[in-house]
Structure formats: C-alpha cells, structure tokens
C-alpha cells in the first residue's frame, strides 16, 4: 500500500554557530515494498493520461528477446473496484506494456481491426494511443499492485511514479518472476506479444 511518512528533525543550541530551532519534513514514497524519498511533481508530465485512470510513460526503455529489441513503456493503472464489486477500494498497478511498434504484426492487426479503415491513418500517427489500445487489449504485463482506499489513491500514484525507475532498472529480474498459476514468466508474455510464440507453448515445452 502507498504510505506517507513524515519525519521531524529539530536542531537547537546556544552555541553561536548552532542552527535555530527548525523542522525538516521528509516524505517517503512506498509502493508494494519499494520505497524512495525522491519524487518530483514534474515527473508526472512525462506521462500521457488516458481517461483519468491510466498513465503511460512517453519514453521507452529497451529489452532484448531472441535478438529482437523491444521497447517498453511503464504504465500505472487505477482500477475502481466499485465498478466490479461492492467495494470502495482501488487497485493501483505498476507494469510495462510494449510500444505498438514492438508488437508482432499479427497483434498490431488485432488492435487495428477494432477500428475502421478510415481511422487507421490517424491512429498510426498517434502511437501512444495505439499503445494504450494494446494495454486495453491485454498486452500489458502487471509487475506490482496495491489495494488502497479512495483517499490514498493520489499519493499511491505519486509513489508508483517515484519508484518506477527502480522497476525499469531491474526489469530483467521483474520479468523473471512467475506471472500466473501455470508458471509463465513476463518474458513468456513478451515472447507471445512481440514474437508470436504463444505463452502456453512455453509451459508445455518446459514440462515435456
């Protein structure tokens, strides 16, 4: 859960070089066990906001899979559970989604097929929107999620923004993790989304 900690430090003394009584507040941003004290509100400007519940970072970083370079975006998604059940909780997810151009041609066509031919030219000039459509289509890979109350949502999103550099910096470790009950890793899903190798085949081949 995203938490906010305030640490007060008081310094006083009569020595001529002593500091006057003062108070320093240090904010701690924590998301699913990852924490930092470094958050810049301007960092939010590096994201495109879709429908006020999904942020996708404009910049990408690169991973390699079978000699193919894949461009990944960080995404942060806020799901209001009241839309699905009798709950006031929100689930905030931090994950990665392949850039539209990194998806396989088949999956690119899967996304474009939702729109009319007349819309294709406009969409192809707006790759961030197409990347968001890919996320909605199911090509995102969730890495960390926390459940919070409504009044914690904003600080939790700020915390996700603050810690995301640590997540992208350890992306190999993050993608090594088991993502489902049958044992697929994040790499398996990337291999499916970007290289057309079905993730279920990965499990079957490892168990054969």
C-alpha positions as YAML, in Angstrom:
chain: A
units: angstrom
residues:
- id: 1
  name: UNK
  ca: [0.00, 0.00, 0.00]
- id: 2
  name: UNK
  ca: [1.24, 3.50, -0.71]
- id: 3
  name: UNK
  ca: [2.27, 5.10, 2.55]
- id: 4
  name: UNK
  ca: [3.29, 8.62, 3.57]
- id: 5
  name: UNK
  ca: [5.77, 9.08, 6.42]
- id: 6
  name: UNK
  ca: [6.69, 12.42, 7.98]
- id: 7
  name: UNK
  ca: [9.97, 12.65, 9.90]
- id: 8
  name: UNK
  ca: [10.55, 15.76, 12.01]
- id: 9
  name: UNK
  ca: [14.09, 16.82, 12.88]
- id: 10
  name: UNK
  ca: [14.70, 19.56, 15.48]
- id: 11
  name: UNK
  ca: [18.06, 21.22, 15.94]
- id: 12
  name: UNK
  ca: [18.75, 23.76, 18.69]
- id: 13
  name: UNK
  ca: [21.55, 25.14, 20.82]
- id: 14
  name: UNK
  ca: [23.11, 28.23, 22.35]
- id: 15
  name: UNK
  ca: [26.41, 27.98, 20.53]
- id: 16
  name: UNK
  ca: [26.88, 30.97, 18.19]
- id: 17
  name: UNK
  ca: [27.22, 28.59, 15.25]
- id: 18
  name: UNK
  ca: [24.27, 26.41, 16.21]
- id: 19
  name: UNK
  ca: [21.24, 26.39, 13.96]
- id: 20
  name: UNK
  ca: [17.99, 27.90, 15.24]
- id: 21
  name: UNK
  ca: [15.12, 25.58, 16.06]
- id: 22
  name: UNK
  ca: [13.88, 24.25, 12.75]
- id: 23
  name: UNK
  ca: [11.82, 21.40, 11.39]
- id: 24
  name: UNK
  ca: [12.54, 19.31, 8.32]
- id: 25
  name: UNK
  ca: [9.80, 17.13, 6.85]
- id: 26
  name: UNK
  ca: [10.93, 14.17, 4.76]
- id: 27
  name: UNK
  ca: [8.27, 12.45, 2.66]
- id: 28
  name: UNK
  ca: [8.67, 8.75, 1.98]
- id: 29
  name: UNK
  ca: [7.02, 7.21, -1.09]
- id: 30
  name: UNK
  ca: [6.41, 3.48, -0.94]
- id: 31
  name: UNK
  ca: [4.79, 1.16, -3.47]
- id: 32
  name: UNK
  ca: [4.50, -2.59, -2.88]
- id: 33
  name: UNK
  ca: [7.63, -2.70, -0.74]
- id: 34
  name: UNK
  ca: [9.72, -0.40, -2.94]
- id: 35
  name: UNK
  ca: [10.43, 2.97, -1.36]
- id: 36
  name: UNK
  ca: [12.16, 6.27, -2.09]
- id: 37
  name: UNK
  ca: [12.21, 9.82, -0.81]
- id: 38
  name: UNK
  ca: [12.69, 11.26, -4.30]
- id: 39
  name: UNK
  ca: [9.57, 12.50, -6.05]
- id: 40
  name: UNK
  ca: [9.27, 15.44, -8.41]
- id: 41
  name: UNK
  ca: [5.76, 16.54, -9.31]
- id: 42
  name: UNK
  ca: [7.04, 17.45, -12.77]
- id: 43
  name: UNK
  ca: [7.76, 13.77, -13.41]
- id: 44
  name: UNK
  ca: [4.04, 13.31, -13.99]
- id: 45
  name: UNK
  ca: [4.37, 15.45, -17.12]
- id: 46
  name: UNK
  ca: [6.37, 12.59, -18.65]
- id: 47
  name: UNK
  ca: [3.18, 10.53, -18.82]
- id: 48
  name: UNK
  ca: [0.15, 10.60, -21.09]
- id: 49
  name: UNK
  ca: [-3.11, 10.38, -19.13]
- id: 50
  name: UNK
  ca: [-5.85, 8.21, -20.61]
- id: 51
  name: UNK
  ca: [-9.38, 8.59, -19.22]
- id: 52
  name: UNK
  ca: [-8.03, 9.77, -15.84]
- id: 53
  name: UNK
  ca: [-7.30, 6.21, -14.76]
- id: 54
  name: UNK
  ca: [-4.24, 5.16, -16.78]
- id: 55
  name: UNK
  ca: [-0.83, 6.83, -17.11]
- id: 56
  name: UNK
  ca: [1.62, 5.63, -19.77]
- id: 57
  name: UNK
  ca: [5.14, 6.99, -19.73]
- id: 58
  name: UNK
  ca: [6.02, 8.66, -23.02]
- id: 59
  name: UNK
  ca: [9.63, 7.45, -23.06]
- id: 60
  name: UNK
  ca: [10.54, 3.81, -23.54]
- id: 61
  name: UNK
  ca: [13.39, 1.58, -22.45]
- id: 62
  name: UNK
  ca: [14.75, -1.42, -24.31]
- id: 63
  name: UNK
  ca: [14.93, -5.14, -23.56]
- id: 64
  name: UNK
  ca: [16.20, -7.82, -25.92]
- id: 65
  name: UNK
  ca: [14.42, -11.08, -26.65]
- id: 66
  name: UNK
  ca: [15.71, -13.53, -29.24]
- id: 67
  name: UNK
  ca: [17.80, -10.81, -30.88]
- id: 68
  name: UNK
  ca: [14.75, -8.54, -31.15]
- id: 69
  name: UNK
  ca: [14.86, -5.19, -29.40]
- id: 70
  name: UNK
  ca: [11.56, -4.49, -27.64]
- id: 71
  name: UNK
  ca: [10.59, -1.01, -26.50]
- id: 72
  name: UNK
  ca: [8.63, -0.97, -23.24]
- id: 73
  name: UNK
  ca: [6.59, 1.78, -21.60]
- id: 74
  name: UNK
  ca: [5.89, 2.00, -17.89]
- id: 75
  name: UNK
  ca: [2.17, 2.19, -17.15]
- id: 76
  name: UNK
  ca: [0.24, 2.98, -13.96]
- id: 77
  name: UNK
  ca: [-3.41, 2.00, -13.81]
- id: 78
  name: UNK
  ca: [-6.08, 2.89, -11.24]
- id: 79
  name: UNK
  ca: [-8.98, 0.43, -11.12]
- id: 80
  name: UNK
  ca: [-12.00, 1.46, -9.06]
- id: 81
  name: UNK
  ca: [-13.30, -1.82, -7.66]
- id: 82
  name: UNK
  ca: [-16.77, -0.30, -7.20]
- id: 83
  name: UNK
  ca: [-17.18, -0.91, -10.94]
- id: 84
  name: UNK
  ca: [-16.86, -4.66, -10.35]
- id: 85
  name: UNK
  ca: [-17.98, -5.42, -6.80]
- id: 86
  name: UNK
  ca: [-19.41, -3.94, -3.65]
- id: 87
  name: UNK
  ca: [-16.19, -2.23, -2.59]
- id: 88
  name: UNK
  ca: [-14.73, 1.25, -2.27]
- id: 89
  name: UNK
  ca: [-11.17, 0.04, -2.77]
- id: 90
  name: UNK
  ca: [-8.91, 0.99, -5.66]
- id: 91
  name: UNK
  ca: [-6.26, -1.31, -7.13]
- id: 92
  name: UNK
  ca: [-3.22, 0.59, -8.40]
- id: 93
  name: UNK
  ca: [-0.99, -1.38, -10.78]
- id: 94
  name: UNK
  ca: [2.52, -0.58, -11.98]
- id: 95
  name: UNK
  ca: [3.60, -2.53, -15.04]
- id: 96
  name: UNK
  ca: [5.04, -2.46, -18.54]
- id: 97
  name: UNK
  ca: [3.41, -2.53, -21.96]
- id: 98
  name: UNK
  ca: [5.19, -2.96, -25.32]
- id: 99
  name: UNK
  ca: [5.23, 0.02, -27.63]
- id: 100
  name: UNK
  ca: [2.83, -0.55, -30.51]
- id: 101
  name: UNK
  ca: [5.74, -0.81, -32.97]
- id: 102
  name: UNK
  ca: [7.31, -3.59, -30.88]
- id: 103
  name: UNK
  ca: [4.25, -5.82, -31.08]
- id: 104
  name: UNK
  ca: [4.20, -8.56, -33.70]
- id: 105
  name: UNK
  ca: [2.48, -7.70, -36.96]
- id: 106
  name: UNK
  ca: [-0.33, -10.11, -36.05]
- id: 107
  name: UNK
  ca: [-1.02, -8.34, -32.76]
- id: 108
  name: UNK
  ca: [-0.76, -4.93, -34.37]
- id: 109
  name: UNK
  ca: [-3.50, -6.02, -36.75]
- id: 110
  name: UNK
  ca: [-5.53, -7.37, -33.80]
- id: 111
  name: UNK
  ca: [-5.58, -3.84, -32.39]
- id: 112
  name: UNK
  ca: [-6.22, -2.05, -35.68]
- id: 113
  name: UNK
  ca: [-9.06, -4.43, -36.54]
- id: 114
  name: UNK
  ca: [-11.14, -2.79, -33.81]
- id: 115
  name: UNK
  ca: [-11.26, 0.40, -35.88]
- id: 116
  name: UNK
  ca: [-12.49, 1.32, -39.33]
- id: 117
  name: UNK
  ca: [-10.04, 1.56, -42.21]
- id: 118
  name: UNK
  ca: [-10.67, 5.30, -42.27]
- id: 119
  name: UNK
  ca: [-9.35, 5.60, -38.71]
- id: 120
  name: UNK
  ca: [-6.12, 3.71, -39.35]
- id: 121
  name: UNK
  ca: [-4.15, 6.63, -40.79]
- id: 122
  name: UNK
  ca: [-5.00, 8.84, -37.82]
- id: 123
  name: UNK
  ca: [-4.22, 6.11, -35.32]
- id: 124
  name: UNK
  ca: [-0.90, 5.21, -36.92]
- id: 125
  name: UNK
  ca: [0.23, 8.80, -36.38]
- id: 126
  name: UNK
  ca: [-0.61, 8.56, -32.68]
- id: 127
  name: UNK
  ca: [1.43, 5.65, -31.35]
- id: 128
  name: UNK
  ca: [0.72, 6.47, -27.69]
- id: 129
  name: UNK
  ca: [-2.99, 5.95, -28.29]
- id: 130
  name: UNK
  ca: [-2.23, 2.67, -30.06]
- id: 131
  name: UNK
  ca: [-0.01, 1.61, -27.16]
- id: 132
  name: UNK
  ca: [-2.89, 2.36, -24.78]
- id: 133
  name: UNK
  ca: [-5.20, 0.30, -27.00]
- id: 134
  name: UNK
  ca: [-2.66, -2.51, -26.72]
- id: 135
  name: UNK
  ca: [-2.82, -2.25, -22.94]
- id: 136
  name: UNK
  ca: [-6.62, -2.39, -23.06]
- id: 137
  name: UNK
  ca: [-6.42, -5.36, -25.44]
- id: 138
  name: UNK
  ca: [-4.41, -7.27, -22.84]
- id: 139
  name: UNK
  ca: [-0.78, -6.75, -23.85]
- id: 140
  name: UNK
  ca: [0.26, -5.17, -20.56]
- id: 141
  name: UNK
  ca: [2.39, -7.05, -18.02]
- id: 142
  name: UNK
  ca: [1.49, -6.08, -14.43]
- id: 143
  name: UNK
  ca: [4.51, -6.14, -12.12]
- id: 144
  name: UNK
  ca: [3.30, -4.64, -8.83]
- id: 145
  name: UNK
  ca: [-0.19, -3.95, -7.46]
- id: 146
  name: UNK
  ca: [-1.52, -2.50, -4.23]
- id: 147
  name: UNK
  ca: [-5.04, -2.08, -2.89]
- id: 148
  name: UNK
  ca: [-5.83, 1.26, -1.26]
- id: 149
  name: UNK
  ca: [-8.74, 3.34, -0.04]
- id: 150
  name: UNK
  ca: [-10.02, 6.27, -2.15]
- id: 151
  name: UNK
  ca: [-8.20, 8.90, -0.09]
- id: 152
  name: UNK
  ca: [-4.87, 7.10, -0.65]
- id: 153
  name: UNK
  ca: [-5.13, 6.91, -4.44]
- id: 154
  name: UNK
  ca: [-3.32, 10.12, -5.35]
- id: 155
  name: UNK
  ca: [-0.35, 9.55, -3.04]
- id: 156
  name: UNK
  ca: [-0.11, 5.92, -4.20]
- id: 157
  name: UNK
  ca: [0.04, 7.01, -7.85]
- id: 158
  name: UNK
  ca: [2.75, 9.52, -6.91]
- id: 159
  name: UNK
  ca: [4.59, 6.69, -5.16]
- id: 160
  name: UNK
  ca: [4.36, 4.50, -8.27]
- id: 161
  name: UNK
  ca: [5.82, 7.34, -10.35]
- id: 162
  name: UNK
  ca: [8.58, 7.84, -7.77]
- id: 163
  name: UNK
  ca: [9.70, 4.17, -7.69]
- id: 164
  name: UNK
  ca: [9.26, 3.29, -11.37]
- id: 165
  name: UNK
  ca: [12.92, 3.97, -12.22]
- id: 166
  name: UNK
  ca: [13.88, 1.22, -9.80]
- id: 167
  name: UNK
  ca: [11.46, -1.16, -11.50]
- id: 168
  name: UNK
  ca: [12.70, -0.41, -15.01]
- id: 169
  name: UNK
  ca: [16.30, -0.64, -13.81]
- id: 170
  name: UNK
  ca: [15.65, -4.19, -12.59]
- id: 171
  name: UNK
  ca: [13.37, -5.18, -15.46]
- id: 172
  name: UNK
  ca: [15.18, -8.46, -16.11]
- id: 173
  name: UNK
  ca: [14.53, -9.56, -12.54]
- id: 174
  name: UNK
  ca: [10.94, -8.30, -12.72]
- id: 175
  name: UNK
  ca: [10.20, -10.25, -15.90]
- id: 176
  name: UNK
  ca: [11.81, -13.40, -14.47]
- id: 177
  name: UNK
  ca: [9.01, -13.62, -11.90]
- id: 178
  name: UNK
  ca: [6.21, -16.15, -12.23]
- id: 179
  name: UNK
  ca: [3.13, -14.31, -13.52]
- id: 180
  name: UNK
  ca: [0.38, -16.94, -13.39]
- id: 181
  name: UNK
  ca: [-0.62, -20.27, -11.85]
- id: 182
  name: UNK
  ca: [0.89, -22.35, -14.66]
- id: 183
  name: UNK
  ca: [4.34, -20.82, -14.32]
- id: 184
  name: UNK
  ca: [4.70, -18.31, -17.14]
- id: 185
  name: UNK
  ca: [7.22, -15.52, -16.68]
- id: 186
  name: UNK
  ca: [6.94, -11.99, -18.01]
- id: 187
  name: UNK
  ca: [9.40, -12.97, -20.74]
- id: 188
  name: UNK
  ca: [6.94, -15.62, -21.95]
- id: 189
  name: UNK
  ca: [4.26, -12.99, -22.39]
- id: 190
  name: UNK
  ca: [6.64, -10.63, -24.21]
- id: 191
  name: UNK
  ca: [7.61, -13.50, -26.48]
- id: 192
  name: UNK
  ca: [3.93, -14.01, -27.27]
- id: 193
  name: UNK
  ca: [3.05, -10.34, -27.74]
- id: 194
  name: UNK
  ca: [6.14, -9.38, -29.75]
- id: 195
  name: UNK
  ca: [7.35, -12.59, -31.43]
- id: 196
  name: UNK
  ca: [4.13, -14.63, -31.84]
- id: 197
  name: UNK
  ca: [5.28, -17.53, -29.68]
- id: 198
  name: UNK
  ca: [2.19, -18.47, -27.59]
- id: 199
  name: UNK
  ca: [2.95, -18.30, -23.88]
- id: 200
  name: UNK
  ca: [1.13, -21.59, -23.24]
- id: 201
  name: UNK
  ca: [3.65, -23.36, -25.50]
- id: 202
  name: UNK
  ca: [6.45, -22.19, -23.24]
- id: 203
  name: UNK
  ca: [4.95, -24.02, -20.29]
- id: 204
  name: UNK
  ca: [4.28, -27.17, -22.34]
- id: 205
  name: UNK
  ca: [7.83, -27.24, -23.68]
- id: 206
  name: UNK
  ca: [9.33, -26.82, -20.20]
- id: 207
  name: UNK
  ca: [7.16, -29.62, -18.81]
- id: 208
  name: UNK
  ca: [7.65, -32.06, -21.68]
...
